[in-house]
Amino acid sequence: MEHNDIIIAPVLTEKSSSLREEGKYVFRVDSRATKIQIKEAVAKLFNVKVEKCTVMNVEGKMRRVRYRAGKTSGWKKAIVKLAAGQSIKIFEGA
């Protein structure tokens, strides 16, 4: 799996913005990716040193369309902690 395929998108929420102050960045990642692969992908794509990576599976939510109940698809979320003094520049403007 290529580094570009592992990281799908950054997660931009109020909670992830508060985590950014602690040097933690939140990404939506490929569901098959491991912690080691995610660490390497963030390090290579953004030229930073990753200290820690926490991964969790987010379950899909129940939704209704007219008379039928359905469920949105689940996804994998990674919280990556960077070394002290490092940041990812694309998040500075967000």
PyMOL Python script that loads the backbone (N, CA, C, O; Angstrom):
from pymol import cmd

cmd.read_pdbstr("""\
ATOM      1  N   MET A   1       0.851  -1.178   0.000  1.00  0.00           N
ATOM      2  CA  MET A   1       0.000   0.000   0.000  1.00  0.00           C
ATOM      3  C   MET A   1       0.901   1.248   0.000  1.00  0.00           C
ATOM      4  O   MET A   1       1.846   1.336   0.784  1.00  0.00           O
ATOM      5  N   GLU A   2       0.602   2.197  -0.876  1.00  0.00           N
ATOM      6  CA  GLU A   2       1.377   3.437  -0.977  1.00  0.00           C
ATOM      7  C   GLU A   2       0.999   4.397   0.151  1.00  0.00           C
ATOM      8  O   GLU A   2      -0.076   4.288   0.742  1.00  0.00           O
ATOM      9  N   HIS A   3       1.895   5.335   0.438  1.00  0.00           N
ATOM     10  CA  HIS A   3       1.641   6.311   1.500  1.00  0.00           C
ATOM     11  C   HIS A   3       0.430   7.187   1.179  1.00  0.00           C
ATOM     12  O   HIS A   3      -0.326   7.555   2.079  1.00  0.00           O
ATOM     13  N   ASN A   4       0.244   7.522  -0.097  1.00  0.00           N
ATOM     14  CA  ASN A   4      -0.901   8.350  -0.495  1.00  0.00           C
ATOM     15  C   ASN A   4      -2.216   7.609  -0.324  1.00  0.00           C
ATOM     16  O   ASN A   4      -3.259   8.234  -0.131  1.00  0.00           O
ATOM     17  N   ASP A   5      -2.178   6.282  -0.392  1.00  0.00           N
ATOM     18  CA  ASP A   5      -3.400   5.493  -0.246  1.00  0.00           C
ATOM     19  C   ASP A   5      -3.798   5.306   1.213  1.00  0.00           C
ATOM     20  O   ASP A   5      -4.970   5.072   1.505  1.00  0.00           O
ATOM     21  N   ILE A   6      -2.855   5.404   2.118  1.00  0.00           N
ATOM     22  CA  ILE A   6      -3.140   5.155   3.541  1.00  0.00           C
ATOM     23  C   ILE A   6      -3.902   6.319   4.156  1.00  0.00           C
ATOM     24  O   ILE A   6      -4.927   6.108   4.804  1.00  0.00           O
ATOM     25  N   ILE A   7      -3.420   7.545   3.966  1.00  0.00           N
ATOM     26  CA  ILE A   7      -4.078   8.728   4.533  1.00  0.00           C
ATOM     27  C   ILE A   7      -5.139   9.190   3.553  1.00  0.00           C
ATOM     28  O   ILE A   7      -4.817   9.572   2.427  1.00  0.00           O
ATOM     29  N   ILE A   8      -6.396   9.160   3.963  1.00  0.00           N
ATOM     30  CA  ILE A   8      -7.491   9.552   3.072  1.00  0.00           C
ATOM     31  C   ILE A   8      -7.774  11.044   3.189  1.00  0.00           C
ATOM     32  O   ILE A   8      -7.804  11.747   2.180  1.00  0.00           O
ATOM     33  N   ALA A   9      -7.985  11.539   4.421  1.00  0.00           N
ATOM     34  CA  ALA A   9      -8.316  12.958   4.605  1.00  0.00           C
ATOM     35  C   ALA A   9      -8.094  13.352   6.058  1.00  0.00           C
ATOM     36  O   ALA A   9      -8.160  12.507   6.951  1.00  0.00           O
ATOM     37  N   PRO A  10      -7.830  14.635   6.298  1.00  0.00           N
ATOM     38  CA  PRO A  10      -7.770  15.093   7.690  1.00  0.00           C
ATOM     39  C   PRO A  10      -9.187  15.225   8.248  1.00  0.00           C
ATOM     40  O   PRO A  10     -10.132  15.489   7.504  1.00  0.00           O
ATOM     41  N   VAL A  11      -9.324  15.042   9.535  1.00  0.00           N
ATOM     42  CA  VAL A  11     -10.621  15.209  10.197  1.00  0.00           C
ATOM     43  C   VAL A  11     -10.620  16.593  10.837  1.00  0.00           C
ATOM     44  O   VAL A  11      -9.822  16.862  11.735  1.00  0.00           O
ATOM     45  N   LEU A  12     -11.506  17.467  10.379  1.00  0.00           N
ATOM     46  CA  LEU A  12     -11.563  18.841  10.868  1.00  0.00           C
ATOM     47  C   LEU A  12     -12.836  19.044  11.679  1.00  0.00           C
ATOM     48  O   LEU A  12     -13.888  19.385  11.138  1.00  0.00           O
ATOM     49  N   THR A  13     -12.722  18.829  12.973  1.00  0.00           N
ATOM     50  CA  THR A  13     -13.831  19.038  13.889  1.00  0.00           C
ATOM     51  C   THR A  13     -13.352  19.918  15.032  1.00  0.00           C
ATOM     52  O   THR A  13     -12.170  20.252  15.120  1.00  0.00           O
ATOM     53  N   GLU A  14     -14.270  20.287  15.897  1.00  0.00           N
ATOM     54  CA  GLU A  14     -13.909  21.112  17.050  1.00  0.00           C
ATOM     55  C   GLU A  14     -12.964  20.360  17.987  1.00  0.00           C
ATOM     56  O   GLU A  14     -12.016  20.934  18.523  1.00  0.00           O
ATOM     57  N   LYS A  15     -13.231  19.092  18.171  1.00  0.00           N
ATOM     58  CA  LYS A  15     -12.379  18.294  19.052  1.00  0.00           C
ATOM     59  C   LYS A  15     -10.981  18.112  18.452  1.00  0.00           C
ATOM     60  O   LYS A  15      -9.985  18.189  19.171  1.00  0.00           O
ATOM     61  N   SER A  16     -10.903  17.873  17.148  1.00  0.00           N
ATOM     62  CA  SER A  16      -9.589  17.712  16.530  1.00  0.00           C
ATOM     63  C   SER A  16      -8.807  19.021  16.536  1.00  0.00           C
ATOM     64  O   SER A  16      -7.577  19.001  16.576  1.00  0.00           O
ATOM     65  N   SER A  17      -9.498  20.154  16.498  1.00  0.00           N
ATOM     66  CA  SER A  17      -8.827  21.452  16.587  1.00  0.00           C
ATOM     67  C   SER A  17      -8.214  21.658  17.966  1.00  0.00           C
ATOM     68  O   SER A  17      -7.127  22.223  18.083  1.00  0.00           O
ATOM     69  N   SER A  18      -8.897  21.207  19.003  1.00  0.00           N
ATOM     70  CA  SER A  18      -8.340  21.339  20.347  1.00  0.00           C
ATOM     71  C   SER A  18      -7.172  20.374  20.551  1.00  0.00           C
ATOM     72  O   SER A  18      -6.241  20.681  21.296  1.00  0.00           O
ATOM     73  N   LEU A  19      -7.214  19.219  19.901  1.00  0.00           N
ATOM     74  CA  LEU A  19      -6.097  18.273  19.988  1.00  0.00           C
ATOM     75  C   LEU A  19      -4.861  18.813  19.274  1.00  0.00           C
ATOM     76  O   LEU A  19      -3.733  18.495  19.652  1.00  0.00           O
ATOM     77  N   ARG A  20      -5.071  19.625  18.250  1.00  0.00           N
ATOM     78  CA  ARG A  20      -3.955  20.185  17.495  1.00  0.00           C
ATOM     79  C   ARG A  20      -3.057  21.051  18.371  1.00  0.00           C
ATOM     80  O   ARG A  20      -1.856  21.146  18.121  1.00  0.00           O
ATOM     81  N   GLU A  21      -3.618  21.674  19.381  1.00  0.00           N
ATOM     82  CA  GLU A  21      -2.828  22.494  20.306  1.00  0.00           C
ATOM     83  C   GLU A  21      -1.864  21.631  21.122  1.00  0.00           C
ATOM     84  O   GLU A  21      -0.846  22.130  21.602  1.00  0.00           O
ATOM     85  N   GLU A  22      -2.171  20.354  21.282  1.00  0.00           N
ATOM     86  CA  GLU A  22      -1.316  19.423  22.012  1.00  0.00           C
ATOM     87  C   GLU A  22      -0.321  18.718  21.085  1.00  0.00           C
ATOM     88  O   GLU A  22       0.449  17.868  21.530  1.00  0.00           O
ATOM     89  N   GLY A  23      -0.340  19.073  19.801  1.00  0.00           N
ATOM     90  CA  GLY A  23       0.556  18.437  18.838  1.00  0.00           C
ATOM     91  C   GLY A  23       0.009  17.140  18.278  1.00  0.00           C
ATOM     92  O   GLY A  23       0.765  16.316  17.762  1.00  0.00           O
ATOM     93  N   LYS A  24      -1.319  16.948  18.376  1.00  0.00           N
ATOM     94  CA  LYS A  24      -1.962  15.743  17.865  1.00  0.00           C
ATOM     95  C   LYS A  24      -2.808  16.102  16.647  1.00  0.00           C
ATOM     96  O   LYS A  24      -3.525  17.103  16.650  1.00  0.00           O
ATOM     97  N   TYR A  25      -2.716  15.283  15.615  1.00  0.00           N
ATOM     98  CA  TYR A  25      -3.451  15.509  14.373  1.00  0.00           C
ATOM     99  C   TYR A  25      -4.305  14.290  14.075  1.00  0.00           C
ATOM    100  O   TYR A  25      -3.883  13.156  14.302  1.00  0.00           O
ATOM    101  N   VAL A  26      -5.515  14.528  13.562  1.00  0.00           N
ATOM    102  CA  VAL A  26      -6.483  13.453  13.344  1.00  0.00           C
ATOM    103  C   VAL A  26      -6.678  13.259  11.842  1.00  0.00           C
ATOM    104  O   VAL A  26      -6.881  14.220  11.100  1.00  0.00           O
ATOM    105  N   PHE A  27      -6.613  11.992  11.405  1.00  0.00           N
ATOM    106  CA  PHE A  27      -6.772  11.660   9.997  1.00  0.00           C
ATOM    107  C   PHE A  27      -7.755  10.528   9.822  1.00  0.00           C
ATOM    108  O   PHE A  27      -7.887   9.665  10.689  1.00  0.00           O
ATOM    109  N   ARG A  28      -8.456  10.532   8.679  1.00  0.00           N
ATOM    110  CA  ARG A  28      -9.244   9.382   8.260  1.00  0.00           C
ATOM    111  C   ARG A  28      -8.296   8.528   7.428  1.00  0.00           C
ATOM    112  O   ARG A  28      -7.688   9.023   6.479  1.00  0.00           O
ATOM    113  N   VAL A  29      -8.166   7.248   7.775  1.00  0.00           N
ATOM    114  CA  VAL A  29      -7.189   6.387   7.122  1.00  0.00           C
ATOM    115  C   VAL A  29      -7.861   5.155   6.524  1.00  0.00           C
ATOM    116  O   VAL A  29      -9.016   4.852   6.823  1.00  0.00           O
ATOM    117  N   ASP A  30      -7.120   4.459   5.681  1.00  0.00           N
ATOM    118  CA  ASP A  30      -7.597   3.224   5.068  1.00  0.00           C
ATOM    119  C   ASP A  30      -7.859   2.196   6.160  1.00  0.00           C
ATOM    120  O   ASP A  30      -7.082   2.082   7.108  1.00  0.00           O
ATOM    121  N   SER A  31      -8.935   1.458   6.031  1.00  0.00           N
ATOM    122  CA  SER A  31      -9.326   0.517   7.087  1.00  0.00           C
ATOM    123  C   SER A  31      -8.364  -0.659   7.211  1.00  0.00           C
ATOM    124  O   SER A  31      -8.370  -1.345   8.233  1.00  0.00           O
ATOM    125  N   ARG A  32      -7.533  -0.910   6.192  1.00  0.00           N
ATOM    126  CA  ARG A  32      -6.578  -2.019   6.245  1.00  0.00           C
ATOM    127  C   ARG A  32      -5.223  -1.600   6.795  1.00  0.00           C
ATOM    128  O   ARG A  32      -4.363  -2.452   7.015  1.00  0.00           O
ATOM    129  N   ALA A  33      -5.012  -0.298   7.025  1.00  0.00           N
ATOM    130  CA  ALA A  33      -3.708   0.213   7.446  1.00  0.00           C
ATOM    131  C   ALA A  33      -3.434  -0.103   8.914  1.00  0.00           C
ATOM    132  O   ALA A  33      -4.348  -0.109   9.738  1.00  0.00           O
ATOM    133  N   THR A  34      -2.164  -0.366   9.232  1.00  0.00           N
ATOM    134  CA  THR A  34      -1.741  -0.627  10.606  1.00  0.00           C
ATOM    135  C   THR A  34      -1.130   0.643  11.193  1.00  0.00           C
ATOM    136  O   THR A  34      -0.894   1.617  10.478  1.00  0.00           O
ATOM    137  N   LYS A  35      -0.876   0.622  12.500  1.00  0.00           N
ATOM    138  CA  LYS A  35      -0.277   1.775  13.170  1.00  0.00           C
ATOM    139  C   LYS A  35       1.084   2.118  12.571  1.00  0.00           C
ATOM    140  O   LYS A  35       1.390   3.293  12.365  1.00  0.00           O
ATOM    141  N   ILE A  36       1.888   1.123  12.295  1.00  0.00           N
ATOM    142  CA  ILE A  36       3.232   1.351  11.758  1.00  0.00           C
ATOM    143  C   ILE A  36       3.150   1.974  10.370  1.00  0.00           C
ATOM    144  O   ILE A  36       3.911   2.891  10.061  1.00  0.00           O
ATOM    145  N   GLN A  37       2.237   1.489   9.528  1.00  0.00           N
ATOM    146  CA  GLN A  37       2.067   2.051   8.196  1.00  0.00           C
ATOM    147  C   GLN A  37       1.590   3.497   8.259  1.00  0.00           C
ATOM    148  O   GLN A  37       2.024   4.327   7.460  1.00  0.00           O
ATOM    149  N   ILE A  38       0.701   3.806   9.200  1.00  0.00           N
ATOM    150  CA  ILE A  38       0.186   5.167   9.348  1.00  0.00           C
ATOM    151  C   ILE A  38       1.297   6.108   9.800  1.00  0.00           C
ATOM    152  O   ILE A  38       1.419   7.221   9.287  1.00  0.00           O
ATOM    153  N   LYS A  39       2.117   5.657  10.773  1.00  0.00           N
ATOM    154  CA  LYS A  39       3.251   6.455  11.243  1.00  0.00           C
ATOM    155  C   LYS A  39       4.198   6.791  10.097  1.00  0.00           C
ATOM    156  O   LYS A  39       4.602   7.942   9.936  1.00  0.00           O
ATOM    157  N   GLU A  40       4.549   5.784   9.302  1.00  0.00           N
ATOM    158  CA  GLU A  40       5.464   5.981   8.186  1.00  0.00           C
ATOM    159  C   GLU A  40       4.874   6.913   7.137  1.00  0.00           C
ATOM    160  O   GLU A  40       5.582   7.756   6.586  1.00  0.00           O
ATOM    161  N   ALA A  41       3.573   6.767   6.856  1.00  0.00           N
ATOM    162  CA  ALA A  41       2.927   7.599   5.841  1.00  0.00           C
ATOM    163  C   ALA A  41       2.915   9.067   6.255  1.00  0.00           C
ATOM    164  O   ALA A  41       3.207   9.939   5.436  1.00  0.00           O
ATOM    165  N   VAL A  42       2.580   9.353   7.515  1.00  0.00           N
ATOM    166  CA  VAL A  42       2.560  10.742   7.992  1.00  0.00           C
ATOM    167  C   VAL A  42       3.969  11.317   7.985  1.00  0.00           C
ATOM    168  O   VAL A  42       4.169  12.468   7.597  1.00  0.00           O
ATOM    169  N   ALA A  43       4.945  10.525   8.411  1.00  0.00           N
ATOM    170  CA  ALA A  43       6.335  10.988   8.433  1.00  0.00           C
ATOM    171  C   ALA A  43       6.831  11.327   7.029  1.00  0.00           C
ATOM    172  O   ALA A  43       7.491  12.349   6.840  1.00  0.00           O
ATOM    173  N   LYS A  44       6.525  10.491   6.050  1.00  0.00           N
ATOM    174  CA  LYS A  44       6.999  10.708   4.684  1.00  0.00           C
ATOM    175  C   LYS A  44       6.241  11.846   3.992  1.00  0.00           C
ATOM    176  O   LYS A  44       6.855  12.674   3.321  1.00  0.00           O
ATOM    177  N   LEU A  45       4.926  11.893   4.147  1.00  0.00           N
ATOM    178  CA  LEU A  45       4.125  12.895   3.432  1.00  0.00           C
ATOM    179  C   LEU A  45       4.325  14.307   3.961  1.00  0.00           C
ATOM    180  O   LEU A  45       4.313  15.263   3.184  1.00  0.00           O
ATOM    181  N   PHE A  46       4.509  14.456   5.275  1.00  0.00           N
ATOM    182  CA  PHE A  46       4.568  15.794   5.863  1.00  0.00           C
ATOM    183  C   PHE A  46       5.951  16.156   6.425  1.00  0.00           C
ATOM    184  O   PHE A  46       6.121  17.237   6.990  1.00  0.00           O
ATOM    185  N   ASN A  47       6.932  15.269   6.276  1.00  0.00           N
ATOM    186  CA  ASN A  47       8.304  15.509   6.756  1.00  0.00           C
ATOM    187  C   ASN A  47       8.345  15.895   8.235  1.00  0.00           C
ATOM    188  O   ASN A  47       8.916  16.923   8.599  1.00  0.00           O
ATOM    189  N   VAL A  48       7.740  15.070   9.074  1.00  0.00           N
ATOM    190  CA  VAL A  48       7.718  15.288  10.519  1.00  0.00           C
ATOM    191  C   VAL A  48       8.126  14.003  11.219  1.00  0.00           C
ATOM    192  O   VAL A  48       8.187  12.943  10.597  1.00  0.00           O
ATOM    193  N   LYS A  49       8.406  14.098  12.514  1.00  0.00           N
ATOM    194  CA  LYS A  49       8.738  12.924  13.327  1.00  0.00           C
ATOM    195  C   LYS A  49       7.517  12.562  14.174  1.00  0.00           C
ATOM    196  O   LYS A  49       7.031  13.378  14.957  1.00  0.00           O
ATOM    197  N   VAL A  50       7.036  11.355  14.014  1.00  0.00           N
ATOM    198  CA  VAL A  50       5.840  10.886  14.724  1.00  0.00           C
ATOM    199  C   VAL A  50       6.271  10.139  15.976  1.00  0.00           C
ATOM    200  O   VAL A  50       7.084   9.217  15.915  1.00  0.00           O
ATOM    201  N   GLU A  51       5.711  10.552  17.125  1.00  0.00           N
ATOM    202  CA  GLU A  51       6.010   9.878  18.389  1.00  0.00           C
ATOM    203  C   GLU A  51       5.059   8.725  18.660  1.00  0.00           C
ATOM    204  O   GLU A  51       5.475   7.643  19.076  1.00  0.00           O
ATOM    205  N   LYS A  52       3.772   8.971  18.417  1.00  0.00           N
ATOM    206  CA  LYS A  52       2.757   8.006  18.835  1.00  0.00           C
ATOM    207  C   LYS A  52       1.610   8.015  17.835  1.00  0.00           C
ATOM    208  O   LYS A  52       1.330   9.032  17.200  1.00  0.00           O
ATOM    209  N   CYS A  53       0.953   6.871  17.705  1.00  0.00           N
ATOM    210  CA  CYS A  53      -0.199   6.760  16.808  1.00  0.00           C
ATOM    211  C   CYS A  53      -1.289   5.944  17.504  1.00  0.00           C
ATOM    212  O   CYS A  53      -1.056   4.809  17.920  1.00  0.00           O
ATOM    213  N   THR A  54      -2.451   6.519  17.624  1.00  0.00           N
ATOM    214  CA  THR A  54      -3.598   5.829  18.208  1.00  0.00           C
ATOM    215  C   THR A  54      -4.634   5.628  17.105  1.00  0.00           C
ATOM    216  O   THR A  54      -4.943   6.555  16.355  1.00  0.00           O
ATOM    217  N   VAL A  55      -5.163   4.415  17.013  1.00  0.00           N
ATOM    218  CA  VAL A  55      -6.084   4.078  15.929  1.00  0.00           C
ATOM    219  C   VAL A  55      -7.387   3.558  16.513  1.00  0.00           C
ATOM    220  O   VAL A  55      -7.390   2.821  17.499  1.00  0.00           O
ATOM    221  N   MET A  56      -8.492   3.951  15.893  1.00  0.00           N
ATOM    222  CA  MET A  56      -9.799   3.451  16.333  1.00  0.00           C
ATOM    223  C   MET A  56     -10.728   3.273  15.141  1.00  0.00           C
ATOM    224  O   MET A  56     -10.622   3.985  14.142  1.00  0.00           O
ATOM    225  N   ASN A  57     -11.628   2.325  15.260  1.00  0.00           N
ATOM    226  CA  ASN A  57     -12.648   2.107  14.243  1.00  0.00           C
ATOM    227  C   ASN A  57     -13.908   2.856  14.653  1.00  0.00           C
ATOM    228  O   ASN A  57     -14.412   2.684  15.763  1.00  0.00           O
ATOM    229  N   VAL A  58     -14.412   3.691  13.743  1.00  0.00           N
ATOM    230  CA  VAL A  58     -15.628   4.462  13.992  1.00  0.00           C
ATOM    231  C   VAL A  58     -16.785   3.718  13.332  1.00  0.00           C
ATOM    232  O   VAL A  58     -16.767   3.461  12.128  1.00  0.00           O
ATOM    233  N   GLU A  59     -17.782   3.379  14.130  1.00  0.00           N
ATOM    234  CA  GLU A  59     -18.933   2.653  13.592  1.00  0.00           C
ATOM    235  C   GLU A  59     -19.831   3.586  12.796  1.00  0.00           C
ATOM    236  O   GLU A  59     -19.898   4.784  13.072  1.00  0.00           O
ATOM    237  N   GLY A  60     -20.522   3.026  11.802  1.00  0.00           N
ATOM    238  CA  GLY A  60     -21.474   3.789  11.016  1.00  0.00           C
ATOM    239  C   GLY A  60     -22.710   4.115  11.834  1.00  0.00           C
ATOM    240  O   GLY A  60     -23.044   3.413  12.789  1.00  0.00           O
ATOM    241  N   LYS A  61     -23.383   5.193  11.448  1.00  0.00           N
ATOM    242  CA  LYS A  61     -24.582   5.616  12.174  1.00  0.00           C
ATOM    243  C   LYS A  61     -25.845   5.096  11.493  1.00  0.00           C
ATOM    244  O   LYS A  61     -25.871   4.890  10.280  1.00  0.00           O
ATOM    245  N   MET A  62     -26.867   4.891  12.276  1.00  0.00           N
ATOM    246  CA  MET A  62     -28.153   4.470  11.731  1.00  0.00           C
ATOM    247  C   MET A  62     -28.818   5.664  11.053  1.00  0.00           C
ATOM    248  O   MET A  62     -28.865   6.760  11.613  1.00  0.00           O
ATOM    249  N   ARG A  63     -29.324   5.446   9.854  1.00  0.00           N
ATOM    250  CA  ARG A  63     -30.018   6.484   9.088  1.00  0.00           C
ATOM    251  C   ARG A  63     -31.292   5.889   8.514  1.00  0.00           C
ATOM    252  O   ARG A  63     -31.393   4.682   8.295  1.00  0.00           O
ATOM    253  N   ARG A  64     -32.268   6.768   8.273  1.00  0.00           N
ATOM    254  CA  ARG A  64     -33.520   6.331   7.657  1.00  0.00           C
ATOM    255  C   ARG A  64     -33.687   7.025   6.323  1.00  0.00           C
ATOM    256  O   ARG A  64     -33.424   8.221   6.194  1.00  0.00           O
ATOM    257  N   VAL A  65     -34.124   6.269   5.335  1.00  0.00           N
ATOM    258  CA  VAL A  65     -34.496   6.830   4.045  1.00  0.00           C
ATOM    259  C   VAL A  65     -35.924   6.369   3.796  1.00  0.00           C
ATOM    260  O   VAL A  65     -36.179   5.194   3.532  1.00  0.00           O
ATOM    261  N   ARG A  66     -36.827   7.297   3.882  1.00  0.00           N
ATOM    262  CA  ARG A  66     -38.272   7.020   3.820  1.00  0.00           C
ATOM    263  C   ARG A  66     -38.677   5.989   4.867  1.00  0.00           C
ATOM    264  O   ARG A  66     -38.676   6.283   6.062  1.00  0.00           O
ATOM    265  N   TYR A  67     -39.023   4.782   4.420  1.00  0.00           N
ATOM    266  CA  TYR A  67     -39.537   3.780   5.348  1.00  0.00           C
ATOM    267  C   TYR A  67     -38.495   2.752   5.765  1.00  0.00           C
ATOM    268  O   TYR A  67     -38.772   1.873   6.580  1.00  0.00           O
ATOM    269  N   ARG A  68     -37.309   2.865   5.210  1.00  0.00           N
ATOM    270  CA  ARG A  68     -36.306   1.858   5.480  1.00  0.00           C
ATOM    271  C   ARG A  68     -35.201   2.391   6.379  1.00  0.00           C
ATOM    272  O   ARG A  68     -34.761   3.533   6.245  1.00  0.00           O
ATOM    273  N   ALA A  69     -34.774   1.559   7.275  1.00  0.00           N
ATOM    274  CA  ALA A  69     -33.637   1.915   8.119  1.00  0.00           C
ATOM    275  C   ALA A  69     -32.381   1.404   7.438  1.00  0.00           C
ATOM    276  O   ALA A  69     -32.371   0.322   6.852  1.00  0.00           O
ATOM    277  N   GLY A  70     -31.333   2.190   7.523  1.00  0.00           N
ATOM    278  CA  GLY A  70     -30.062   1.795   6.924  1.00  0.00           C
ATOM    279  C   GLY A  70     -28.928   2.196   7.844  1.00  0.00           C
ATOM    280  O   GLY A  70     -29.151   2.634   8.973  1.00  0.00           O
ATOM    281  N   LYS A  71     -27.725   2.044   7.358  1.00  0.00           N
ATOM    282  CA  LYS A  71     -26.567   2.363   8.166  1.00  0.00           C
ATOM    283  C   LYS A  71     -25.483   2.919   7.256  1.00  0.00           C
ATOM    284  O   LYS A  71     -25.240   2.389   6.171  1.00  0.00           O
ATOM    285  N   THR A  72     -24.826   3.999   7.705  1.00  0.00           N
ATOM    286  CA  THR A  72     -23.709   4.533   6.939  1.00  0.00           C
ATOM    287  C   THR A  72     -22.493   3.639   7.178  1.00  0.00           C
ATOM    288  O   THR A  72     -22.438   2.909   8.168  1.00  0.00           O
ATOM    289  N   SER A  73     -21.543   3.698   6.290  1.00  0.00           N
ATOM    290  CA  SER A  73     -20.389   2.818   6.426  1.00  0.00           C
ATOM    291  C   SER A  73     -19.450   3.311   7.526  1.00  0.00           C
ATOM    292  O   SER A  73     -19.332   4.514   7.763  1.00  0.00           O
ATOM    293  N   GLY A  74     -18.795   2.384   8.180  1.00  0.00           N
ATOM    294  CA  GLY A  74     -17.836   2.715   9.216  1.00  0.00           C
ATOM    295  C   GLY A  74     -16.498   3.096   8.594  1.00  0.00           C
ATOM    296  O   GLY A  74     -16.282   2.884   7.401  1.00  0.00           O
ATOM    297  N   TRP A  75     -15.597   3.660   9.403  1.00  0.00           N
ATOM    298  CA  TRP A  75     -14.284   4.071   8.912  1.00  0.00           C
ATOM    299  C   TRP A  75     -13.267   4.023  10.030  1.00  0.00           C
ATOM    300  O   TRP A  75     -13.618   3.844  11.197  1.00  0.00           O
ATOM    301  N   LYS A  76     -12.012   4.183   9.670  1.00  0.00           N
ATOM    302  CA  LYS A  76     -10.917   4.100  10.638  1.00  0.00           C
ATOM    303  C   LYS A  76     -10.324   5.485  10.839  1.00  0.00           C
ATOM    304  O   LYS A  76     -10.092   6.224   9.882  1.00  0.00           O
ATOM    305  N   LYS A  77     -10.081   5.826  12.108  1.00  0.00           N
ATOM    306  CA  LYS A  77      -9.550   7.135  12.468  1.00  0.00           C
ATOM    307  C   LYS A  77      -8.221   6.953  13.178  1.00  0.00           C
ATOM    308  O   LYS A  77      -8.069   6.058  14.009  1.00  0.00           O
ATOM    309  N   ALA A  78      -7.245   7.816  12.846  1.00  0.00           N
ATOM    310  CA  ALA A  78      -5.930   7.766  13.483  1.00  0.00           C
ATOM    311  C   ALA A  78      -5.615   9.116  14.103  1.00  0.00           C
ATOM    312  O   ALA A  78      -5.768  10.153  13.458  1.00  0.00           O
ATOM    313  N   ILE A  79      -5.170   9.100  15.369  1.00  0.00           N
ATOM    314  CA  ILE A  79      -4.702  10.307  16.044  1.00  0.00           C
ATOM    315  C   ILE A  79      -3.192  10.175  16.160  1.00  0.00           C
ATOM    316  O   ILE A  79      -2.681   9.268  16.817  1.00  0.00           O
ATOM    317  N   VAL A  80      -2.488  11.096  15.509  1.00  0.00           N
ATOM    318  CA  VAL A  80      -1.030  11.024  15.418  1.00  0.00           C
ATOM    319  C   VAL A  80      -0.431  12.136  16.257  1.00  0.00           C
ATOM    320  O   VAL A  80      -0.770  13.306  16.084  1.00  0.00           O
ATOM    321  N   LYS A  81       0.473  11.765  17.180  1.00  0.00           N
ATOM    322  CA  LYS A  81       1.159  12.753  18.010  1.00  0.00           C
ATOM    323  C   LYS A  81       2.551  12.979  17.448  1.00  0.00           C
ATOM    324  O   LYS A  81       3.306  12.032  17.229  1.00  0.00           O
ATOM    325  N   LEU A  82       2.886  14.254  17.215  1.00  0.00           N
ATOM    326  CA  LEU A  82       4.179  14.610  16.655  1.00  0.00           C
ATOM    327  C   LEU A  82       5.174  14.937  17.762  1.00  0.00           C
ATOM    328  O   LEU A  82       4.790  15.190  18.904  1.00  0.00           O
ATOM    329  N   ALA A  83       6.446  14.930  17.410  1.00  0.00           N
ATOM    330  CA  ALA A  83       7.506  15.293  18.344  1.00  0.00           C
ATOM    331  C   ALA A  83       7.356  16.758  18.723  1.00  0.00           C
ATOM    332  O   ALA A  83       6.747  17.531  17.983  1.00  0.00           O
ATOM    333  N   ALA A  84       7.905  17.145  19.867  1.00  0.00           N
ATOM    334  CA  ALA A  84       7.785  18.512  20.370  1.00  0.00           C
ATOM    335  C   ALA A  84       8.377  19.502  19.367  1.00  0.00           C
ATOM    336  O   ALA A  84       9.457  19.283  18.819  1.00  0.00           O
ATOM    337  N   GLY A  85       7.648  20.594  19.140  1.00  0.00           N
ATOM    338  CA  GLY A  85       8.121  21.653  18.251  1.00  0.00           C
ATOM    339  C   GLY A  85       7.808  21.431  16.781  1.00  0.00           C
ATOM    340  O   GLY A  85       8.143  22.283  15.958  1.00  0.00           O
ATOM    341  N   GLN A  86       7.180  20.322  16.424  1.00  0.00           N
ATOM    342  CA  GLN A  86       6.858  20.062  15.020  1.00  0.00           C
ATOM    343  C   GLN A  86       5.381  20.263  14.771  1.00  0.00           C
ATOM    344  O   GLN A  86       4.560  20.076  15.669  1.00  0.00           O
ATOM    345  N   SER A  87       5.041  20.645  13.546  1.00  0.00           N
ATOM    346  CA  SER A  87       3.642  20.825  13.166  1.00  0.00           C
ATOM    347  C   SER A  87       3.490  20.518  11.683  1.00  0.00           C
ATOM    348  O   SER A  87       4.473  20.453  10.944  1.00  0.00           O
ATOM    349  N   ILE A  88       2.255  20.331  11.263  1.00  0.00           N
ATOM    350  CA  ILE A  88       1.943  20.107   9.860  1.00  0.00           C
ATOM    351  C   ILE A  88       1.396  21.409   9.305  1.00  0.00           C
ATOM    352  O   ILE A  88       0.417  21.944   9.825  1.00  0.00           O
ATOM    353  N   LYS A  89       2.013  21.918   8.265  1.00  0.00           N
ATOM    354  CA  LYS A  89       1.728  23.263   7.762  1.00  0.00           C
ATOM    355  C   LYS A  89       0.330  23.409   7.165  1.00  0.00           C
ATOM    356  O   LYS A  89      -0.238  24.500   7.221  1.00  0.00           O
ATOM    357  N   ILE A  90      -0.243  22.350   6.598  1.00  0.00           N
ATOM    358  CA  ILE A  90      -1.557  22.486   5.951  1.00  0.00           C
ATOM    359  C   ILE A  90      -2.652  22.803   6.965  1.00  0.00           C
ATOM    360  O   ILE A  90      -3.703  23.324   6.592  1.00  0.00           O
ATOM    361  N   PHE A  91      -2.423  22.497   8.234  1.00  0.00           N
ATOM    362  CA  PHE A  91      -3.422  22.766   9.268  1.00  0.00           C
ATOM    363  C   PHE A  91      -3.343  24.191   9.802  1.00  0.00           C
ATOM    364  O   PHE A  91      -4.254  24.626  10.507  1.00  0.00           O
ATOM    365  N   GLU A  92      -2.298  24.916   9.493  1.00  0.00           N
ATOM    366  CA  GLU A  92      -2.116  26.270  10.030  1.00  0.00           C
ATOM    367  C   GLU A  92      -3.204  27.214   9.548  1.00  0.00           C
ATOM    368  O   GLU A  92      -3.656  28.062  10.317  1.00  0.00           O
ATOM    369  N   GLY A  93      -3.642  27.094   8.296  1.00  0.00           N
ATOM    370  CA  GLY A  93      -4.671  27.979   7.756  1.00  0.00           C
ATOM    371  C   GLY A  93      -6.081  27.550   8.129  1.00  0.00           C
ATOM    372  O   GLY A  93      -7.014  28.344   8.007  1.00  0.00           O
ATOM    373  N   ALA A  94      -6.258  26.314   8.579  1.00  0.00           N
ATOM    374  CA  ALA A  94      -7.597  25.789   8.866  1.00  0.00           C
ATOM    375  C   ALA A  94      -8.111  26.255  10.201  1.00  0.00           C
ATOM    376  O   ALA A  94      -9.223  25.902  10.592  1.00  0.00           O
TER     377      ALA A  94
END
""", "prot")
cmd.dss("prot")
cmd.show_as("cartoon", "prot")
cmd.util.cbc("prot")
cmd.orient("prot")
